[in-house]
C-alpha cells in the first residue's frame, strides 16, 4: 500500500487551488458582456452621447478585468511556487 507524501499532497492542493482561482474568470466575462450590451442599448437610445458612454463602459470594464487578472496571478503563484 502506497502512502501519499506530504510534498505531493501540498502540490495537489496547490494545483486544485489554482483551478478554483480560475473560476473567478467567469465573473468578469459575464460582467463585461452585460456592460457592453447595456452600452450598445444606451448608444441606440442616445447616439449623441456615444463618446461618454463608450468611455464610461471602457473604464468599468477595465475595473472588472482586474478581478480576473488577480485570479490569474494567484493561480500562477500557486502553480510555480510549489515545485517539488
N, C-alpha and C positions, 0 to 999 in steps of 0.2 A: 504494500500500500504506500503510495507516494503522498507526501505532505507538501503543501504549498509553502514556499519560503516567504518570509516577511517582505523581501525585496520584490518578489513577483506580485504579491498581494497589493503592495503600495503602488506598483506600476499599473496594475489592473484598475485600481480605484482612480488613479490619476487620469487614465485614458477614458474611463467611464465619466468622470467629472468634465473632461474636455468635450465629450459628446453631448452631455447635458448642457454645458455652456453654449454650445452652438444652437441649441433650441431657441436661444434668445434672438437668433437671426430672423425668426418668423415674425416677431412683433414689428420691427422696423419695416419689413417688406409690406405687411398689411397696412401699417400706418401711412407709409409713403404713397402707396396706391390709392388709399382713401383720400389723402390730401390732394393728390394730382387730379383725381376725379372731381372733387369739390372745386378746385381751381378752374377746371375746364367749364364746369357749370357756371361759376361766377363770371368768367370771361364771356360766356354765351349770353348772360343776362345783362352785363355791363361792359361792353367791349372797350369803351374809352378808358377804363381803369385796368386794362390788361397789364400794364407795366408794374403797377403797385401790387397787383395780385400775384404776378409771377415772382417778384422779389420776395414777398412775404412767404409764398409757398416754398421757394428755394431755401430760405433761412430756416423754416420749420423742418424741411426735410433733412437739412444738414444736422440739425439738433437731434432728430430721430435716428439718423445714421450712426451717431456716436454710441448708442446702446449696442448696436451690432458690432461695431469696431472694438468696444471694450470686451465684449464676449469673445471675439476672435483673439484678442491679445491674451486673455486669461487662458483660453484653450491652448495657444502656443506655449505659454509659460508652463502649463501642466504637462504638455507633451515633451518639451525639450529639457525640462529641469529634472525629470525623474528618470534619466537614463541610468540603467543598471548594467 
